[in-house]
Amino acid sequence: MPSVAQILTTKSEPRMHHGRPVVTIDADDSVFEAVKLMAEHQIGALIVTEGPDNKIAGIITERDYARKIVLMERSSKTTPVRDIMTAHVRYVRPTDTVEECMALMTAHRMRHLPVIDEDRLVGMVSIGDLVKTIISDQQFTIQQLEHYIMGAHT
């Protein structure tokens, strides 16, 4: 099964390649700014940072916006990200497998996992990334089996 590192190297979005930053937002910025950033980058989650060293403070998702702003009738322009973010951030390492990521996402009902390598944020994987990888891996296996079967009968 492929690793998280393999997924990050195959992602087409430039923000996800090693050495390039993941899209983040400061904890004091407004939720409106967070939603705007997500829309601009066509992503569903942002890592929330704080302080001069941009320490990871949490994660904010489209789901947070829907449940904690829209349904609670709060203003996204006046509510800071820190008020609705999830402060406990679960993450994976580049060496973790797709299976391990899927198990974590399923157990905690999450759609996005930051990737941390040596205490540094190096990427983000989504449930869509994992599903795409699993499908690709299965298609490769099917092709190999078809070639084996066809070769055995000729």
N, CA, C and O atoms as a GROMACS GRO file, in nm:
protein
  616
    1MET      N    1   0.086  -0.119   0.000
    1MET     CA    2   0.000   0.000   0.000
    1MET      C    3   0.090   0.124   0.000
    1MET      O    4   0.188   0.130   0.074
    2PRO      N    5   0.056   0.222  -0.082
    2PRO     CA    6   0.138   0.344  -0.091
    2PRO      C    7   0.145   0.421   0.042
    2PRO      O    8   0.059   0.408   0.129
    3SER      N    9   0.251   0.500   0.053
    3SER     CA   10   0.270   0.583   0.173
    3SER      C   11   0.220   0.725   0.147
    3SER      O   12   0.193   0.763   0.033
    4VAL      N   13   0.208   0.801   0.254
    4VAL     CA   14   0.169   0.941   0.245
    4VAL      C   15   0.270   1.019   0.161
    4VAL      O   16   0.231   1.105   0.082
    5ALA      N   17   0.398   0.989   0.176
    5ALA     CA   18   0.502   1.057   0.097
    5ALA      C   19   0.478   1.038  -0.052
    5ALA      O   20   0.496   1.131  -0.130
    6GLN      N   21   0.437   0.917  -0.092
    6GLN     CA   22   0.409   0.891  -0.233
    6GLN      C   23   0.288   0.972  -0.282
    6GLN      O   24   0.288   1.022  -0.394
    7ILE      N   25   0.189   0.985  -0.198
    7ILE     CA   26   0.072   1.065  -0.235
    7ILE      C   27   0.113   1.211  -0.256
    7ILE      O   28   0.073   1.273  -0.354
    8LEU      N   29   0.192   1.264  -0.163
    8LEU     CA   30   0.232   1.405  -0.173
    8LEU      C   31   0.313   1.432  -0.300
    8LEU      O   32   0.301   1.540  -0.358
    9THR      N   33   0.393   1.338  -0.343
    9THR     CA   34   0.475   1.362  -0.462
    9THR      C   35   0.393   1.353  -0.590
    9THR      O   36   0.435   1.403  -0.695
   10THR      N   37   0.276   1.289  -0.584
   10THR     CA   38   0.194   1.275  -0.705
   10THR      C   39   0.082   1.378  -0.714
   10THR      O   40   0.016   1.389  -0.817
   11LYS      N   41   0.060   1.452  -0.607
   11LYS     CA   42  -0.048   1.552  -0.611
   11LYS      C   43  -0.012   1.664  -0.708
   11LYS      O   44   0.102   1.710  -0.714
   12SER      N   45  -0.111   1.706  -0.783
   12SER     CA   46  -0.086   1.808  -0.886
   12SER      C   47  -0.086   1.950  -0.831
   12SER      O   48  -0.030   2.040  -0.894
   13GLU      N   49  -0.148   1.971  -0.715
   13GLU     CA   50  -0.152   2.105  -0.660
   13GLU      C   51  -0.013   2.145  -0.610
   13GLU      O   52   0.046   2.072  -0.530
   14PRO      N   53   0.041   2.259  -0.656
   14PRO     CA   54   0.176   2.299  -0.616
   14PRO      C   55   0.192   2.317  -0.466
   14PRO      O   56   0.301   2.298  -0.414
   15ARG      N   57   0.086   2.353  -0.395
   15ARG     CA   58   0.099   2.380  -0.252
   15ARG      C   59   0.128   2.253  -0.173
   15ARG      O   60   0.165   2.260  -0.056
   16MET      N   61   0.114   2.137  -0.235
   16MET     CA   62   0.130   2.013  -0.162
   16MET      C   63   0.265   1.945  -0.185
   16MET      O   64   0.297   1.849  -0.115
   17HIS      N   65   0.342   1.992  -0.279
   17HIS     CA   66   0.471   1.927  -0.303
   17HIS      C   67   0.568   1.960  -0.190
   17HIS      O   68   0.560   2.067  -0.130
   18HIS      N   69   0.658   1.868  -0.164
   18HIS     CA   70   0.757   1.891  -0.059
   18HIS      C   71   0.830   2.023  -0.083
   18HIS      O   72   0.864   2.056  -0.197
   19GLY      N   73   0.854   2.095   0.023
   19GLY     CA   74   0.927   2.219   0.013
   19GLY      C   75   0.839   2.340  -0.016
   19GLY      O   76   0.885   2.453  -0.007
   20ARG      N   77   0.715   2.317  -0.049
   20ARG     CA   78   0.623   2.429  -0.073
   20ARG      C   79   0.522   2.432   0.041
   20ARG      O   80   0.485   2.328   0.095
   21PRO      N   81   0.477   2.551   0.078
   21PRO     CA   82   0.391   2.562   0.195
   21PRO      C   83   0.249   2.512   0.172
   21PRO      O   84   0.195   2.519   0.062
   22VAL      N   85   0.191   2.461   0.279
   22VAL     CA   86   0.049   2.427   0.282
   22VAL      C   87  -0.024   2.558   0.310
   22VAL      O   88   0.029   2.645   0.380
   23VAL      N   89  -0.144   2.574   0.258
   23VAL     CA   90  -0.220   2.697   0.282
   23VAL      C   91  -0.260   2.701   0.429
   23VAL      O   92  -0.320   2.608   0.482
   24THR      N   93  -0.225   2.811   0.495
   24THR     CA   94  -0.254   2.828   0.638
   24THR      C   95  -0.324   2.962   0.660
   24THR      O   96  -0.328   3.048   0.572
   25ILE      N   97  -0.378   2.976   0.780
   25ILE     CA   98  -0.439   3.103   0.820
   25ILE      C   99  -0.406   3.128   0.967
   25ILE      O  100  -0.391   3.033   1.044
   26ASP      N  101  -0.396   3.252   1.004
   26ASP     CA  102  -0.367   3.288   1.142
   26ASP      C  103  -0.494   3.274   1.226
   26ASP      O  104  -0.604   3.301   1.179
   27ALA      N  105  -0.476   3.231   1.350
   27ALA     CA  106  -0.589   3.209   1.441
   27ALA      C  107  -0.671   3.335   1.465
   27ALA      O  108  -0.790   3.326   1.494
   28ASP      N  109  -0.610   3.453   1.452
   28ASP     CA  110  -0.682   3.579   1.475
   28ASP      C  111  -0.756   3.631   1.351
   28ASP      O  112  -0.835   3.724   1.362
   29ASP      N  113  -0.730   3.572   1.235
   29ASP     CA  114  -0.801   3.614   1.113
   29ASP      C  115  -0.948   3.576   1.122
   29ASP      O  116  -0.986   3.490   1.201
   30SER      N  117  -1.029   3.641   1.041
   30SER     CA  118  -1.172   3.613   1.044
   30SER      C  119  -1.206   3.483   0.972
   30SER      O  120  -1.132   3.438   0.885
   31VAL      N  121  -1.316   3.425   1.011
   31VAL     CA  122  -1.366   3.304   0.944
   31VAL      C  123  -1.394   3.336   0.798
   31VAL      O  124  -1.374   3.250   0.711
   32PHE      N  125  -1.440   3.457   0.770
   32PHE     CA  126  -1.465   3.498   0.632
   32PHE      C  127  -1.338   3.484   0.548
   32PHE      O  128  -1.342   3.432   0.437
   33GLU      N  129  -1.224   3.530   0.602
   33GLU     CA  130  -1.096   3.518   0.533
   33GLU      C  131  -1.060   3.372   0.511
   33GLU      O  132  -1.006   3.336   0.406
   34ALA      N  133  -1.089   3.288   0.609
   34ALA     CA  134  -1.060   3.145   0.596
   34ALA      C  135  -1.141   3.083   0.483
   34ALA      O  136  -1.087   3.009   0.401
   35VAL      N  137  -1.269   3.113   0.479
   35VAL     CA  138  -1.356   3.058   0.373
   35VAL      C  139  -1.312   3.110   0.237
   35VAL      O  140  -1.313   3.037   0.138
   36LYS      N  141  -1.275   3.237   0.232
   36LYS     CA  142  -1.226   3.297   0.107
   36LYS      C  143  -1.100   3.225   0.058
   36LYS      O  144  -1.088   3.194  -0.060
   37LEU      N  145  -1.007   3.198   0.149
   37LEU     CA  146  -0.884   3.125   0.113
   37LEU      C  147  -0.915   2.984   0.062
   37LEU      O  148  -0.857   2.938  -0.036
   38MET      N  149  -1.007   2.917   0.131
   38MET     CA  150  -1.045   2.782   0.088
   38MET      C  151  -1.104   2.785  -0.053
   38MET      O  152  -1.074   2.699  -0.136
   39ALA      N  153  -1.187   2.883  -0.078
   39ALA     CA  154  -1.249   2.895  -0.211
   39ALA      C  155  -1.144   2.926  -0.317
   39ALA      O  156  -1.146   2.866  -0.425
   40GLU      N  157  -1.053   3.018  -0.289
   40GLU     CA  158  -0.948   3.056  -0.384
   40GLU      C  159  -0.860   2.936  -0.422
   40GLU      O  160  -0.820   2.923  -0.538
   41HIS      N  161  -0.831   2.852  -0.325
   41HIS     CA  162  -0.740   2.739  -0.348
   41HIS      C  163  -0.815   2.608  -0.375
   41HIS      O  164  -0.753   2.503  -0.395
   42GLN      N  165  -0.948   2.615  -0.374
   42GLN     CA  166  -1.032   2.498  -0.397
   42GLN      C  167  -0.996   2.383  -0.303
   42GLN      O  168  -0.973   2.270  -0.346
   43ILE      N  169  -0.993   2.415  -0.174
   43ILE     CA  170  -0.962   2.316  -0.071
   43ILE      C  171  -1.069   2.323   0.037
   43ILE      O  172  -1.144   2.420   0.045
   44GLY      N  173  -1.076   2.221   0.120
   44GLY     CA  174  -1.179   2.213   0.221
   44GLY      C  175  -1.132   2.234   0.363
   44GLY      O  176  -1.212   2.226   0.456
   45ALA      N  177  -1.002   2.262   0.382
   45ALA     CA  178  -0.950   2.281   0.517
   45ALA      C  179  -0.823   2.364   0.513
   45ALA      O  180  -0.750   2.366   0.414
   46LEU      N  181  -0.799   2.433   0.624
   46LEU     CA  182  -0.677   2.513   0.641
   46LEU      C  183  -0.615   2.480   0.776
   46LEU      O  184  -0.685   2.457   0.874
   47ILE      N  185  -0.484   2.479   0.778
   47ILE     CA  186  -0.413   2.468   0.905
   47ILE      C  187  -0.413   2.608   0.966
   47ILE      O  188  -0.385   2.707   0.899
   48VAL      N  189  -0.445   2.615   1.094
   48VAL     CA  190  -0.448   2.742   1.167
   48VAL      C  191  -0.317   2.756   1.244
   48VAL      O  192  -0.275   2.664   1.315
   49THR      N  193  -0.252   2.871   1.227
   49THR     CA  194  -0.125   2.897   1.294
   49THR      C  195  -0.138   3.018   1.386
   49THR      O  196  -0.231   3.097   1.375
   50GLU      N  197  -0.041   3.030   1.477
   50GLU     CA  198  -0.039   3.147   1.565
   50GLU      C  199   0.103   3.174   1.612
   50GLU      O  200   0.189   3.086   1.613
   51GLY      N  201   0.125   3.297   1.651
   51GLY     CA  202   0.254   3.336   1.705
   51GLY      C  203   0.358   3.365   1.598
   51GLY      O  204   0.336   3.336   1.480
   52PRO      N  205   0.471   3.422   1.641
   52PRO     CA  206   0.577   3.459   1.547
   52PRO      C  207   0.641   3.340   1.477
   52PRO      O  208   0.696   3.354   1.368
   53ASP      N  209   0.633   3.222   1.539
   53ASP     CA  210   0.692   3.103   1.478
   53ASP      C  211   0.590   3.021   1.398
   53ASP      O  212   0.620   2.911   1.353
   54ASN      N  213   0.469   3.077   1.382
   54ASN     CA  214   0.361   3.011   1.308
   54ASN      C  215   0.335   2.868   1.355
   54ASN      O  216   0.322   2.776   1.275
   55LYS      N  217   0.329   2.851   1.486
   55LYS     CA  218   0.302   2.722   1.547
   55LYS      C  219   0.160   2.677   1.509
   55LYS      O  220   0.068   2.759   1.502
   56ILE      N  221   0.142   2.547   1.485
   56ILE     CA  222   0.009   2.495   1.451
   56ILE      C  223  -0.080   2.507   1.573
   56ILE      O  224  -0.050   2.454   1.680
   57ALA      N  225  -0.192   2.577   1.555
   57ALA     CA  226  -0.287   2.599   1.664
   57ALA      C  227  -0.414   2.515   1.646
   57ALA      O  228  -0.486   2.489   1.742
   58GLY      N  229  -0.441   2.474   1.521
   58GLY     CA  230  -0.562   2.398   1.496
   58GLY      C  231  -0.584   2.377   1.347
   58GLY      O  232  -0.495   2.395   1.265
   59ILE      N  233  -0.707   2.339   1.316
   59ILE     CA  234  -0.749   2.319   1.177
   59ILE      C  235  -0.892   2.370   1.165
   59ILE      O  236  -0.974   2.352   1.255
   60ILE      N  237  -0.922   2.433   1.053
   60ILE     CA  238  -1.058   2.480   1.027
   60ILE      C  239  -1.102   2.420   0.893
   60ILE      O  240  -1.025   2.415   0.797
   61THR      N  241  -1.226   2.374   0.890
   61THR     CA  242  -1.280   2.309   0.771
   61THR      C  243  -1.410   2.374   0.728
   61THR      O  244  -1.470   2.452   0.801
   62GLU      N  245  -1.451   2.340   0.607
   62GLU     CA  246  -1.581   2.388   0.558
   62GLU      C  247  -1.693   2.341   0.652
   62GLU      O  248  -1.791   2.412   0.673
   63ARG      N  249  -1.677   2.224   0.706
   63ARG     CA  250  -1.777   2.169   0.799
   63ARG      C  251  -1.786   2.258   0.924
   63ARG      O  252  -1.896   2.282   0.976
   64ASP      N  253  -1.671   2.306   0.973
   64ASP     CA  254  -1.672   2.397   1.089
   64ASP      C  255  -1.752   2.522   1.056
   64ASP      O  256  -1.832   2.568   1.137
   65TYR      N  257  -1.730   2.576   0.937
   65TYR     CA  258  -1.802   2.696   0.895
   65TYR      C  259  -1.952   2.670   0.893
   65TYR      O  260  -2.030   2.749   0.947
   66ALA      N  261  -1.993   2.561   0.831
   66ALA     CA  262  -2.135   2.530   0.819
   66ALA      C  263  -2.201   2.511   0.955
   66ALA      O  264  -2.312   2.559   0.978
   67ARG      N  265  -2.135   2.442   1.042
   67ARG     CA  266  -2.196   2.406   1.171
   67ARG      C  267  -2.181   2.514   1.279
   67ARG      O  268  -2.268   2.528   1.364
   68LYS      N  269  -2.071   2.589   1.274
   68LYS     CA  270  -2.044   2.682   1.384
   68LYS      C  271  -2.065   2.828   1.349
   68LYS      O  272  -2.062   2.914   1.436
   69ILE      N  273  -2.087   2.857   1.222
   69ILE     CA  274  -2.116   2.994   1.181
   69ILE      C  275  -2.257   3.000   1.124
   69ILE      O  276  -2.344   3.068   1.179
   70VAL      N  277  -2.279   2.931   1.014
   70VAL     CA  278  -2.408   2.938   0.945
   70VAL      C  279  -2.522   2.892   1.035
   70VAL      O  280  -2.618   2.967   1.054
   71LEU      N  281  -2.512   2.773   1.090
   71LEU     CA  282  -2.622   2.719   1.172
   71LEU      C  283  -2.640   2.792   1.305
   71LEU      O  284  -2.748   2.789   1.363
   72MET      N  285  -2.534   2.856   1.354
   72MET     CA  286  -2.543   2.929   1.480
   72MET      C  287  -2.573   3.077   1.457
   72MET      O  288  -2.579   3.157   1.551
   73GLU      N  289  -2.591   3.112   1.329
   73GLU     CA  290  -2.622   3.250   1.289
   73GLU      C  291  -2.519   3.351   1.342
   73GLU      O  292  -2.555   3.457   1.392
   74ARG      N  293  -2.391   3.315   1.329
   74ARG     CA  294  -2.282   3.404   1.367
   74ARG      C  295  -2.231   3.475   1.242
   74ARG      O  296  -2.259   3.433   1.130
   75SER      N  297  -2.157   3.581   1.261
   75SER     CA  298  -2.100   3.654   1.149
   75SER      C  299  -1.959   3.602   1.118
   75SER      O  300  -1.872   3.601   1.206
   76SER      N  301  -1.938   3.561   0.994
   76SER     CA  302  -1.806   3.512   0.956
   76SER      C  303  -1.705   3.625   0.949
   76SER      O  304  -1.584   3.601   0.962
   77LYS      N  305  -1.752   3.747   0.929
   77LYS     CA  306  -1.659   3.860   0.918
   77LYS      C  307  -1.608   3.908   1.053
   77LYS      O  308  -1.502   3.970   1.060
   78THR      N  309  -1.682   3.879   1.159
   78THR     CA  310  -1.638   3.927   1.291
   78THR      C  311  -1.592   3.814   1.384
   78THR      O  312  -1.538   3.841   1.491
   79THR      N  313  -1.612   3.691   1.344
   79THR     CA  314  -1.571   3.578   1.427
   79THR      C  315  -1.429   3.536   1.390
   79THR      O  316  -1.401   3.506   1.274
   80PRO      N  317  -1.339   3.532   1.488
   80PRO     CA  318  -1.203   3.487   1.457
   80PRO      C  319  -1.199   3.335   1.439
   80PRO      O  320  -1.278   3.261   1.499
   81VAL      N  321  -1.106   3.291   1.357
   81VAL     CA  322  -1.090   3.149   1.329
   81VAL      C  323  -1.075   3.068   1.458
   81VAL      O  324  -1.130   2.959   1.469
   82ARG      N  325  -1.000   3.122   1.554
   82ARG     CA  326  -0.974   3.049   1.678
   82ARG      C  327  -1.103   3.008   1.750
   82ARG      O  328  -1.104   2.910   1.825
   83ASP      N  329  -1.213   3.083   1.728
   83ASP     CA  330  -1.339   3.052   1.796
   83ASP      C  331  -1.409   2.928   1.742
   83ASP      O  332  -1.491   2.869   1.811
   84ILE      N  333  -1.378   2.888   1.620
   84ILE     CA  334  -1.447   2.772   1.563
   84ILE      C  335  -1.354   2.659   1.519
   84ILE      O  336  -1.402   2.553   1.478
   85MET      N  337  -1.223   2.681   1.525
   85MET     CA  338  -1.129   2.578   1.479
   85MET      C  339  -1.129   2.458   1.574
   85MET      O  340  -1.173   2.468   1.688
   86THR      N  341  -1.079   2.348   1.524
   86THR     CA  342  -1.054   2.230   1.607
   86THR      C  343  -0.910   2.243   1.655
   86THR      O  344  -0.817   2.242   1.575
   87ALA      N  345  -0.893   2.254   1.786
   87ALA     CA  346  -0.760   2.278   1.842
   87ALA      C  347  -0.674   2.151   1.847
   87ALA      O  348  -0.552   2.158   1.832
   88HIS      N  349  -0.738   2.037   1.868
   88HIS     CA  350  -0.662   1.911   1.872
   88HIS      C  351  -0.647   1.860   1.729
   88HIS      O  352  -0.743   1.808   1.671
   89VAL      N  353  -0.527   1.874   1.674
   89VAL     CA  354  -0.503   1.837   1.534
   89VAL      C  355  -0.440   1.698   1.527
   89VAL      O  356  -0.330   1.675   1.576
   90ARG      N  357  -0.513   1.607   1.467
   90ARG     CA  358  -0.458   1.474   1.440
   90ARG      C  359  -0.379   1.485   1.310
   90ARG      O  360  -0.418   1.558   1.219
   91TYR      N  361  -0.269   1.413   1.301
   91TYR     CA  362  -0.184   1.424   1.183
   91TYR      C  363  -0.121   1.290   1.150
   91TYR      O  364  -0.130   1.195   1.228
   92VAL      N  365  -0.059   1.283   1.035
   92VAL     CA  366   0.014   1.164   0.993
   92VAL      C  367   0.156   1.204   0.956
   92VAL      O  368   0.187   1.322   0.943
   93ARG      N  369   0.239   1.104   0.938
   93ARG     CA  370   0.377   1.125   0.896
   93ARG      C  371   0.393   1.073   0.752
   93ARG      O  372   0.313   0.990   0.708
   94PRO      N  373   0.493   1.119   0.681
   94PRO     CA  374   0.512   1.074   0.542
   94PRO      C  375   0.526   0.923   0.527
   94PRO      O  376   0.494   0.867   0.422
   95THR      N  377   0.574   0.857   0.630
   95THR     CA  378   0.593   0.712   0.624
   95THR      C  379   0.466   0.632   0.650
   95THR      O  380   0.464   0.511   0.628
   96ASP      N  381   0.360   0.698   0.696
   96ASP     CA  382   0.235   0.627   0.722
   96ASP      C  383   0.173   0.581   0.590
   96ASP      O  384   0.195   0.640   0.485
   97THR      N  385   0.094   0.474   0.598
   97THR     CA  386   0.033   0.418   0.478
   97THR      C  387  -0.107   0.475   0.456
   97THR      O  388  -0.166   0.537   0.545
   98VAL      N  389  -0.157   0.452   0.336
   98VAL     CA  390  -0.294   0.493   0.302
   98VAL      C  391  -0.393   0.423   0.397
   98VAL      O  392  -0.489   0.485   0.442
   99GLU      N  393  -0.368   0.298   0.426
   99GLU     CA  394  -0.456   0.223   0.518
   99GLU      C  395  -0.460   0.287   0.657
   99GLU      O  396  -0.566   0.298   0.717
  100GLU      N  397  -0.344   0.329   0.706
  100GLU     CA  398  -0.339   0.393   0.837
  100GLU      C  399  -0.416   0.526   0.837
  100GLU      O  400  -0.485   0.558   0.933
  101CYS      N  401  -0.402   0.601   0.729
  101CYS     CA  402  -0.475   0.728   0.715
  101CYS      C  403  -0.627   0.703   0.712
  101CYS      O  404  -0.704   0.772   0.779
  102MET      N  405  -0.667   0.605   0.632
  102MET     CA  406  -0.810   0.573   0.622
  102MET      C  407  -0.867   0.531   0.757
  102MET      O  408  -0.978   0.571   0.793
  103ALA      N  409  -0.792   0.452   0.831
  103ALA     CA  410  -0.837   0.407   0.963
  103ALA      C  411  -0.853   0.526   1.057
  103ALA      O  412  -0.952   0.534   1.130
  104LEU      N  413  -0.758   0.618   1.055
  104LEU     CA  414  -0.765   0.737   1.140
  104LEU      C  415  -0.883   0.826   1.102
  104LEU      O  416  -0.958   0.872   1.188
  105MET      N  417  -0.898   0.848   0.971
  105MET     CA  418  -1.010   0.932   0.924
  105MET      C  419  -1.146   0.870   0.958
  105MET      O  420  -1.238   0.940   0.998
  106THR      N  421  -1.156   0.739   0.942
  106THR     CA  422  -1.282   0.670   0.971
  106THR      C  423  -1.313   0.674   1.120
  106THR      O  424  -1.426   0.702   1.159
  107ALA      N  425  -1.214   0.645   1.201
  107ALA     CA  426  -1.234   0.641   1.346
  107ALA      C  427  -1.275   0.776   1.403
  107ALA      O  428  -1.351   0.784   1.499
  108HIS      N  429  -1.223   0.884   1.342
  108HIS     CA  430  -1.248   1.018   1.399
  108HIS      C  431  -1.336   1.106   1.309
  108HIS      O  432  -1.352   1.225   1.335
  109ARG      N  433  -1.393   1.046   1.205
  109ARG     CA  434  -1.484   1.116   1.115
  109ARG      C  435  -1.424   1.246   1.062
  109ARG      O  436  -1.482   1.354   1.074
  110MET      N  437  -1.305   1.231   1.002
  110MET     CA  438  -1.230   1.345   0.950
  110MET      C  439  -1.214   1.329   0.799
  110MET      O  440  -1.221   1.218   0.746
  111ARG      N  441  -1.192   1.442   0.731
  111ARG     CA  442  -1.170   1.439   0.586
  111ARG      C  443  -1.032   1.490   0.545
  111ARG      O  444  -0.994   1.478   0.429
  112HIS      N  445  -0.959   1.548   0.639
  112HIS     CA  446  -0.828   1.607   0.608
  112HIS      C  447  -0.728   1.573   0.718
  112HIS      O  448  -0.759   1.577   0.837
  113LEU      N  449  -0.606   1.540   0.675
  113LEU     CA  450  -0.499   1.510   0.770
  113LEU      C  451  -0.373   1.588   0.732
  113LEU      O  452  -0.320   1.570   0.622
  114PRO      N  453  -0.324   1.671   0.822
  114PRO     CA  454  -0.195   1.736   0.798
  114PRO      C  455  -0.085   1.630   0.801
  114PRO      O  456  -0.096   1.528   0.870
  115VAL      N  457   0.021   1.656   0.727
  115VAL     CA  458   0.136   1.566   0.724
  115VAL      C  459   0.252   1.640   0.791
  115VAL      O  460   0.292   1.747   0.747
  116ILE      N  461   0.304   1.581   0.897
  116ILE     CA  462   0.412   1.642   0.975
  116ILE      C  463   0.536   1.555   0.961
  116ILE      O  464   0.531   1.433   0.979
  117ASP      N  465   0.649   1.618   0.928
  117ASP     CA  466   0.776   1.548   0.918
  117ASP      C  467   0.879   1.626   0.999
  117ASP      O  468   0.908   1.742   0.968
  118GLU      N  469   0.935   1.563   1.100
  118GLU     CA  470   1.033   1.627   1.188
  118GLU      C  471   0.981   1.762   1.240
  118GLU      O  472   1.049   1.864   1.232
  119ASP      N  473   0.860   1.759   1.294
  119ASP     CA  474   0.794   1.876   1.353
  119ASP      C  475   0.769   1.989   1.254
  119ASP      O  476   0.753   2.105   1.294
  120ARG      N  477   0.765   1.957   1.124
  120ARG     CA  478   0.741   2.057   1.021
  120ARG      C  479   0.622   2.013   0.936
  120ARG      O  480   0.614   1.897   0.895
  121LEU      N  481   0.531   2.106   0.909
  121LEU     CA  482   0.416   2.079   0.824
  121LEU      C  483   0.463   2.069   0.680
  121LEU      O  484   0.516   2.165   0.625
  122VAL      N  485   0.444   1.951   0.617
  122VAL     CA  486   0.493   1.932   0.480
  122VAL      C  487   0.382   1.908   0.379
  122VAL      O  488   0.408   1.903   0.259
  123GLY      N  489   0.259   1.893   0.426
  123GLY     CA  490   0.151   1.869   0.332
  123GLY      C  491   0.020   1.840   0.401
  123GLY      O  492   0.009   1.844   0.524
  124MET      N  493  -0.078   1.811   0.318
  124MET     CA  494  -0.210   1.776   0.369
  124MET      C  495  -0.266   1.670   0.275
  124MET      O  496  -0.254   1.683   0.153
  125VAL      N  497  -0.328   1.567   0.332
  125VAL     CA  498  -0.396   1.468   0.249
  125VAL      C  499  -0.544   1.470   0.285
  125VAL      O  500  -0.583   1.487   0.401
  126SER      N  501  -0.626   1.451   0.183
  126SER     CA  502  -0.771   1.448   0.203
  126SER      C  503  -0.823   1.308   0.177
  126SER      O  504  -0.752   1.223   0.124
  127ILE      N  505  -0.945   1.285   0.215
  127ILE     CA  506  -1.008   1.156   0.189
  127ILE      C  507  -1.011   1.131   0.038
  127ILE      O  508  -0.998   1.017  -0.006
  128GLY      N  509  -1.028   1.236  -0.040
  128GLY     CA  510  -1.027   1.222  -0.186
  128GLY      C  511  -0.893   1.175  -0.238
  128GLY      O  512  -0.887   1.093  -0.330
  129ASP      N  513  -0.784   1.225  -0.180
  129ASP     CA  514  -0.650   1.181  -0.219
  129ASP      C  515  -0.633   1.032  -0.192
  129ASP      O  516  -0.577   0.959  -0.274
  130LEU      N  517  -0.682   0.988  -0.077
  130LEU     CA  518  -0.668   0.848  -0.039
  130LEU      C  519  -0.749   0.757  -0.130
  130LEU      O  520  -0.701   0.654  -0.176
  131VAL      N  521  -0.873   0.797  -0.157
  131VAL     CA  522  -0.960   0.717  -0.244
  131VAL      C  523  -0.900   0.708  -0.385
  131VAL      O  524  -0.897   0.601  -0.446
  132LYS      N  525  -0.852   0.820  -0.435
  132LYS     CA  526  -0.788   0.822  -0.568
  132LYS      C  527  -0.669   0.726  -0.572
  132LYS      O  528  -0.650   0.653  -0.670
  133THR      N  529  -0.588   0.726  -0.467
  133THR     CA  530  -0.472   0.638  -0.460
  133THR      C  531  -0.514   0.492  -0.455
  133THR      O  532  -0.455   0.408  -0.522
  134ILE      N  533  -0.615   0.461  -0.376
  134ILE     CA  534  -0.663   0.323  -0.364
  134ILE      C  535  -0.717   0.274  -0.498
  134ILE      O  536  -0.687   0.162  -0.540
  135ILE      N  537  -0.795   0.357  -0.566
  135ILE     CA  538  -0.850   0.319  -0.697
  135ILE      C  539  -0.738   0.296  -0.797
  135ILE      O  540  -0.740   0.198  -0.871
  136SER      N  541  -0.641   0.384  -0.799
  136SER     CA  542  -0.527   0.370  -0.890
  136SER      C  543  -0.451   0.241  -0.862
  136SER      O  544  -0.412   0.170  -0.955
  137ASP      N  545  -0.429   0.213  -0.735
  137ASP     CA  546  -0.358   0.092  -0.696
  137ASP      C  547  -0.436  -0.033  -0.739
  137ASP      O  548  -0.377  -0.131  -0.785
  138GLN      N  549  -0.568  -0.030  -0.723
  138GLN     CA  550  -0.652  -0.143  -0.763
  138GLN      C  551  -0.652  -0.160  -0.914
  138GLN      O  552  -0.649  -0.273  -0.964
  139GLN      N  553  -0.657  -0.050  -0.988
  139GLN     CA  554  -0.654  -0.058  -1.134
  139GLN      C  555  -0.522  -0.120  -1.182
  139GLN      O  556  -0.521  -0.199  -1.276
  140PHE      N  557  -0.413  -0.083  -1.119
  140PHE     CA  558  -0.283  -0.139  -1.154
  140PHE      C  559  -0.282  -0.290  -1.130
  140PHE      O  560  -0.234  -0.367  -1.213
  141THR      N  561  -0.336  -0.332  -1.014
  141THR     CA  562  -0.342  -0.475  -0.982
  141THR      C  563  -0.427  -0.550  -1.084
  141THR      O  564  -0.390  -0.660  -1.127
  142ILE      N  565  -0.540  -0.493  -1.122
  142ILE     CA  566  -0.628  -0.556  -1.223
  142ILE      C  567  -0.554  -0.571  -1.355
  142ILE      O  568  -0.562  -0.676  -1.419
  143GLN      N  569  -0.483  -0.466  -1.396
  143GLN     CA  570  -0.407  -0.474  -1.522
  143GLN      C  571  -0.301  -0.583  -1.517
  143GLN      O  572  -0.283  -0.657  -1.613
  144GLN      N  573  -0.232  -0.592  -1.405
  144GLN     CA  574  -0.129  -0.695  -1.390
  144GLN      C  575  -0.189  -0.835  -1.396
  144GLN      O  576  -0.132  -0.926  -1.456
  145LEU      N  577  -0.304  -0.852  -1.332
  145LEU     CA  578  -0.372  -0.982  -1.334
  145LEU      C  579  -0.420  -1.016  -1.475
  145LEU      O  580  -0.410  -1.131  -1.519
  146GLU      N  581  -0.474  -0.915  -1.545
  146GLU     CA  582  -0.518  -0.938  -1.682
  146GLU      C  583  -0.402  -0.979  -1.771
  146GLU      O  584  -0.415  -1.071  -1.851
  147HIS      N  585  -0.288  -0.912  -1.758
  147HIS     CA  586  -0.169  -0.947  -1.837
  147HIS      C  587  -0.121  -1.089  -1.803
  147HIS      O  588  -0.080  -1.164  -1.891
  148TYR      N  589  -0.127  -1.122  -1.675
  148TYR     CA  590  -0.086  -1.256  -1.633
  148TYR      C  591  -0.177  -1.363  -1.693
  148TYR      O  592  -0.130  -1.464  -1.745
  149ILE      N  593  -0.308  -1.339  -1.686
  149ILE     CA  594  -0.406  -1.435  -1.740
  149ILE      C  595  -0.392  -1.447  -1.890
  149ILE      O  596  -0.390  -1.558  -1.943
  150MET      N  597  -0.381  -1.336  -1.958
  150MET     CA  598  -0.366  -1.337  -2.105
  150MET      C  599  -0.236  -1.404  -2.145
  150MET      O  600  -0.234  -1.477  -2.245
  151GLY      N  601  -0.131  -1.382  -2.074
  151GLY     CA  602  -0.002  -1.442  -2.104
  151GLY      C  603   0.000  -1.591  -2.077
  151GLY      O  604   0.069  -1.667  -2.146
  152ALA      N  605  -0.076  -1.634  -1.977
  152ALA     CA  606  -0.079  -1.776  -1.942
  152ALA      C  607  -0.158  -1.858  -2.042
  152ALA      O  608  -0.138  -1.979  -2.051
  153HIS      N  609  -0.246  -1.795  -2.118
  153HIS     CA  610  -0.331  -1.867  -2.212
  153HIS      C  611  -0.287  -1.855  -2.357
  153HIS      O  612  -0.354  -1.908  -2.446
  154THR      N  613  -0.178  -1.789  -2.384
  154THR     CA  614  -0.133  -1.775  -2.523
  154THR      C  615  -0.024  -1.871  -2.558
  154THR      O  616   0.024  -1.872  -2.671
   0.00000   0.00000   0.00000
